[in-house]
Amino acid sequence: MAFPVHRIDRRRAQQVEPLGSKPKFWFRQGDQRMLFKADDRGTGEDWAELIACHLCRLLGLPHVEYELAIEVDSQAPLRPGVICANMSPPPKTLILGNQLLLALDPRYPYSERFHVKQHTVEAVCKIVSVLNPPEPEWMSSVPTGISTALDVFVGYIMLDAWIANQDRHHENWGATWGGVEGTALSLAPTFDHGAGMARNLQDTEREERLSTKDKNRTLAAFAGKGRSAFFESPEAPKPLLLLAAYHQFAARNTHAAALWLDRLRTVNSTGICGILDEVPADRMSLVCRRFTLELLLINRERLLHGKTSE
């Protein structure tokens, strides 16, 4: 049975969301404020976001819930996308990572988005360590022993290495504030994973990487080249590889890293296939499903066996 696809009439749009690079707008659904995020380039951000959401469920990670949608004008289809509920409804506020890091360092280049060399593992760990964990509604499925914000954030970075999410820049993580003076900040659930799973590749390249005998072109070689949005230091010439970034966060919290890896061990190909098979055929081709499954299985093995690069 395929995942449902919600039809969202563009006339319901109440406010355009300026953050991020994808077209988005807010609308009301019952008593909830909902966000529609379009995949206007047809590069698979919609199915990647949906699959990442369901993988988060398997891990027990605090995460925003996404569902497939299509924007319509009256009844005419316009753009595919996903919808999600507002994670910080009023009086709560979402405070993004760049704002948190600016509070830590007044010289932090908060207005830049990509390749920010001050977005280091050390700086992020320092600010996350002073946050409260996500609010209880998000923590119901975390492994026993996961209790602090940094414990949870290590799980977010493991997720990135698993799904090949290279987009956790400083506006793709954050904290929620309750809106009452004197209340503490809580780590926000993980969100915005639409850049994961190499979703923008063409099927011709997927097919080639699945079948090639050239070791430099295999899917395994491809998986080892993904880079995170974190730098080892402001002097580093390139951001860390995804798995290297995970290892650096894990080294700062070995207990949490072990618990998240134990949870990852419980995920097998059957569970992943159960998710992939429910994505509608018009969103994800057969070769795309095969490639995505293999990528997730390869990255799972790399995480569990500590292999940093190919």
C-alpha positions as CSV (number, residue, x, y, z in Angstrom):
1,M,0.0,0.0,0.0
2,A,1.5,3.3,-1.1
3,F,2.0,6.3,1.2
4,P,-0.9,8.7,0.9
5,V,-0.4,12.0,-1.1
6,H,-2.2,15.0,0.3
7,R,-3.7,17.5,-2.2
8,I,-2.9,21.1,-1.0
9,D,-4.8,23.8,-2.8
10,R,-2.5,26.8,-3.3
11,R,-5.4,29.1,-2.4
12,R,-5.0,27.9,1.2
13,A,-1.6,29.5,1.4
14,Q,-1.4,32.0,4.3
15,Q,2.2,32.9,4.4
16,V,5.3,32.2,2.3
17,E,8.2,30.8,4.3
18,P,11.4,32.7,3.4
19,L,14.0,30.3,5.1
20,G,15.7,27.8,2.8
21,S,16.2,27.4,-0.9
22,K,12.9,25.6,-1.7
23,P,9.5,27.2,-2.3
24,K,7.4,26.9,0.9
25,F,4.2,28.2,2.3
26,W,2.2,27.8,5.5
27,F,-1.5,26.8,5.6
28,R,-4.1,25.7,8.1
29,Q,-5.3,22.1,8.5
30,G,-7.8,21.9,11.2
31,D,-6.2,23.5,14.3
32,Q,-2.7,23.0,13.0
33,R,-0.4,25.3,11.1
34,M,1.2,23.2,8.4
35,L,4.1,23.8,6.0
36,F,4.1,22.7,2.3
37,K,7.6,22.4,0.9
38,A,7.8,21.9,-2.9
39,D,10.1,19.8,-4.9
40,D,9.9,22.2,-7.8
41,R,13.1,20.9,-9.5
42,G,12.0,17.3,-9.7
43,T,15.2,16.1,-7.9
44,G,13.6,13.8,-5.4
45,E,13.6,16.0,-2.3
46,D,10.1,14.9,-1.6
47,W,10.7,11.1,-1.4
48,A,14.1,11.7,0.3
49,E,12.4,13.7,3.1
50,L,9.7,11.1,3.5
51,I,12.1,8.1,3.6
52,A,14.4,9.9,6.1
53,C,11.3,10.5,8.3
54,H,10.5,6.8,8.4
55,L,14.1,5.9,9.0
56,C,14.1,8.2,12.0
57,R,11.1,6.3,13.3
58,L,13.1,3.0,13.0
59,L,15.9,4.6,15.0
60,G,13.7,6.3,17.6
61,L,15.2,9.7,16.8
62,P,13.2,12.9,17.6
63,H,12.1,14.1,14.2
64,V,9.6,16.2,12.3
65,E,6.9,14.1,10.7
66,Y,6.7,14.5,6.9
67,E,4.0,13.3,4.5
68,L,3.9,13.4,0.7
69,A,1.7,16.1,-0.9
70,I,1.0,17.8,-4.2
71,E,0.2,21.5,-4.7
72,V,-2.9,22.0,-6.8
73,D,-4.6,25.0,-8.3
74,S,-8.3,24.1,-7.9
75,Q,-7.9,20.5,-9.2
76,A,-5.0,21.0,-11.6
77,P,-1.7,19.5,-10.2
78,L,1.2,21.9,-9.9
79,R,4.2,20.7,-7.9
80,P,5.0,17.7,-5.8
81,G,6.3,18.1,-2.3
82,V,5.9,17.3,1.4
83,I,3.9,18.7,4.3
84,C,4.7,18.8,8.0
85,A,3.2,20.4,11.1
86,N,4.9,23.4,12.7
87,M,7.4,22.0,15.3
88,S,7.3,25.2,17.4
89,P,3.7,26.6,17.4
90,P,3.2,29.9,19.3
91,P,4.2,30.9,21.8
92,K,7.2,28.6,21.1
93,T,10.0,29.8,18.8
94,L,12.5,27.9,16.7
95,I,16.0,29.3,17.1
96,L,18.4,28.1,14.4
97,G,22.0,26.9,14.8
98,N,23.5,30.0,13.3
99,Q,21.7,32.2,15.9
100,L,22.9,29.9,18.7
101,L,26.5,30.0,17.5
102,L,26.4,33.7,17.2
103,A,25.4,33.9,20.9
104,L,28.5,31.8,21.6
105,D,30.8,33.9,19.4
106,P,29.8,37.4,18.3
107,R,32.1,37.1,15.3
108,Y,30.4,34.0,14.0
109,P,29.4,34.5,10.3
110,Y,25.7,33.7,10.9
111,S,24.5,35.2,7.6
112,E,26.4,32.8,5.5
113,R,24.9,29.4,4.8
114,F,27.3,27.0,3.1
115,H,31.0,26.2,3.7
116,V,31.1,28.1,7.0
117,K,34.5,27.1,8.5
118,Q,33.5,28.2,12.0
119,H,30.8,25.6,11.9
120,T,33.1,23.2,13.7
121,V,32.4,20.0,15.7
122,E,33.8,21.7,18.8
123,A,31.7,24.8,18.5
124,V,28.5,22.8,17.8
125,C,29.1,20.4,20.7
126,K,29.8,23.3,23.0
127,I,26.4,25.0,22.3
128,V,24.4,21.8,22.1
129,S,25.8,20.7,25.5
130,V,24.1,23.7,27.2
131,L,20.6,22.9,25.7
132,N,17.9,20.8,27.3
133,P,17.1,17.6,25.4
134,P,14.1,17.8,23.0
135,E,10.7,18.2,24.8
136,P,9.2,14.9,26.1
137,E,6.8,14.6,23.2
138,W,9.8,14.0,20.9
139,M,11.7,11.7,23.2
140,S,9.3,8.8,23.6
141,S,11.2,6.3,21.4
142,V,14.9,7.1,22.1
143,P,17.1,4.3,23.4
144,T,17.2,3.9,27.1
145,G,20.2,5.9,28.4
146,I,19.8,8.8,25.9
147,S,18.9,11.8,28.0
148,T,20.9,14.9,27.1
149,A,20.8,17.2,24.1
150,L,24.3,16.0,23.0
151,D,23.2,12.4,23.4
152,V,20.4,13.1,20.9
153,F,22.5,15.2,18.5
154,V,25.0,12.4,18.1
155,G,22.1,10.4,16.8
156,Y,21.3,13.2,14.3
157,I,24.9,13.0,13.0
158,M,24.7,9.2,12.8
159,L,21.6,9.6,10.7
160,D,23.4,12.0,8.4
161,A,26.2,9.5,7.8
162,W,23.6,6.7,7.2
163,I,21.4,8.6,4.7
164,A,24.3,10.6,3.1
165,N,22.8,13.9,4.2
166,Q,25.4,16.6,3.4
167,D,23.1,19.5,4.3
168,R,23.1,19.9,8.1
169,H,24.4,23.4,7.8
170,H,23.8,25.8,10.6
171,E,20.2,26.6,9.5
172,N,19.3,22.9,9.5
173,W,19.4,22.3,13.2
174,G,18.4,24.4,16.1
175,A,16.5,24.7,19.4
176,T,13.0,25.5,20.5
177,W,12.2,28.2,23.1
178,G,8.9,28.0,25.1
179,G,8.2,31.7,24.8
180,V,8.3,32.4,28.5
181,E,11.1,34.5,29.9
182,G,13.5,32.4,31.9
183,T,12.7,29.1,30.3
184,A,15.5,27.1,28.9
185,L,16.2,26.2,25.2
186,S,15.5,22.6,24.1
187,L,17.2,20.9,21.2
188,A,14.8,20.8,18.2
189,P,13.8,17.5,16.6
190,T,15.8,16.7,13.5
191,F,14.4,18.2,10.3
192,D,15.1,19.0,6.6
193,H,16.7,15.8,5.1
194,G,15.6,16.3,1.5
195,A,19.2,16.5,0.3
196,G,19.9,12.9,1.5
197,M,20.3,9.6,-0.3
198,A,21.8,11.1,-3.4
199,R,18.3,12.0,-4.5
200,N,19.5,14.3,-7.3
201,L,21.3,11.7,-9.3
202,Q,19.9,10.6,-12.7
203,D,18.8,7.0,-13.0
204,T,21.5,6.4,-15.7
205,E,24.2,7.2,-13.2
206,R,22.5,5.1,-10.5
207,E,22.3,2.1,-12.9
208,E,26.0,2.6,-13.9
209,R,27.2,2.7,-10.3
210,L,25.2,-0.4,-9.4
211,S,26.7,-2.5,-12.2
212,T,30.1,-1.0,-13.0
213,K,33.3,-3.1,-12.6
214,D,35.3,0.2,-12.2
215,K,36.1,0.3,-8.5
216,N,36.3,4.1,-8.6
217,R,32.8,4.4,-10.0
218,T,31.0,1.9,-7.7
219,L,28.3,2.9,-5.3
220,A,30.6,2.0,-2.4
221,A,33.3,4.4,-3.7
222,F,30.6,7.1,-4.2
223,A,29.3,6.6,-0.6
224,G,32.8,7.2,0.8
225,K,33.1,10.6,-0.7
226,G,30.1,12.4,0.9
227,R,31.0,15.4,3.0
228,S,29.2,16.9,6.0
229,A,28.6,20.6,6.7
230,F,31.0,20.4,9.7
231,F,34.7,21.5,9.8
232,E,37.4,20.0,12.0
233,S,38.7,23.6,12.6
234,P,38.3,27.0,11.0
235,E,41.7,26.4,9.3
236,A,40.6,23.1,7.6
237,P,40.5,23.4,3.8
238,K,37.4,21.1,3.4
239,P,34.5,20.0,5.6
240,L,34.7,16.6,7.2
241,L,33.6,13.5,5.4
242,L,30.2,12.4,6.7
243,L,31.6,9.4,8.6
244,A,34.5,11.3,9.9
245,A,32.1,14.0,11.3
246,Y,30.2,11.2,13.0
247,H,33.4,9.8,14.5
248,Q,34.3,13.2,15.9
249,F,30.9,13.7,17.5
250,A,30.9,10.1,18.8
251,A,34.4,10.6,20.4
252,R,32.9,13.4,22.5
253,N,30.0,11.2,23.6
254,T,31.0,7.5,23.3
255,H,28.1,6.3,25.5
256,A,25.4,7.8,23.3
257,A,27.2,6.8,20.1
258,A,27.2,3.1,21.3
259,L,23.5,3.3,22.0
260,W,22.6,4.7,18.6
261,L,24.7,2.1,16.9
262,D,22.9,-0.6,18.8
263,R,19.6,0.8,17.5
264,L,21.0,0.9,13.9
265,R,21.9,-2.8,14.2
266,T,18.3,-3.6,14.6
267,V,17.5,-2.1,11.2
268,N,17.7,-4.6,8.3
269,S,17.0,-4.6,4.6
270,T,13.5,-5.9,5.2
271,G,12.6,-2.8,7.3
272,I,14.2,-0.5,4.7
273,C,12.4,-2.2,1.8
274,G,9.1,-1.9,3.6
275,I,9.5,1.9,3.5
276,L,10.9,2.1,0.0
277,D,8.1,-0.1,-1.4
278,E,5.4,2.3,-0.1
279,V,6.7,5.3,-2.1
280,P,4.4,5.9,-5.1
281,A,5.9,4.8,-8.4
282,D,5.6,8.3,-9.9
283,R,7.9,9.6,-7.2
284,M,10.6,6.9,-7.2
285,S,11.7,4.6,-10.1
286,L,12.7,1.0,-9.6
287,V,16.4,1.7,-10.2
288,C,16.2,4.6,-7.7
289,R,14.8,2.2,-5.1
290,R,17.6,-0.3,-5.7
291,F,20.2,2.3,-5.5
292,T,18.8,3.9,-2.4
293,L,18.5,0.5,-0.6
294,E,22.2,-0.4,-1.5
295,L,23.4,3.1,-0.4
296,L,21.6,2.7,3.0
297,L,23.0,-0.8,3.5
298,I,26.5,0.2,2.6
299,N,26.5,3.2,4.9
300,R,25.0,1.1,7.7
301,E,27.9,-1.3,7.4
302,R,30.4,1.6,7.3
303,L,29.0,3.0,10.5
304,L,28.8,-0.3,12.3
305,H,32.4,-1.3,11.3
306,G,34.0,2.1,11.7
307,K,35.2,2.5,8.1
308,T,35.9,6.2,7.5
309,S,36.5,6.2,3.7
310,E,36.6,3.8,0.8
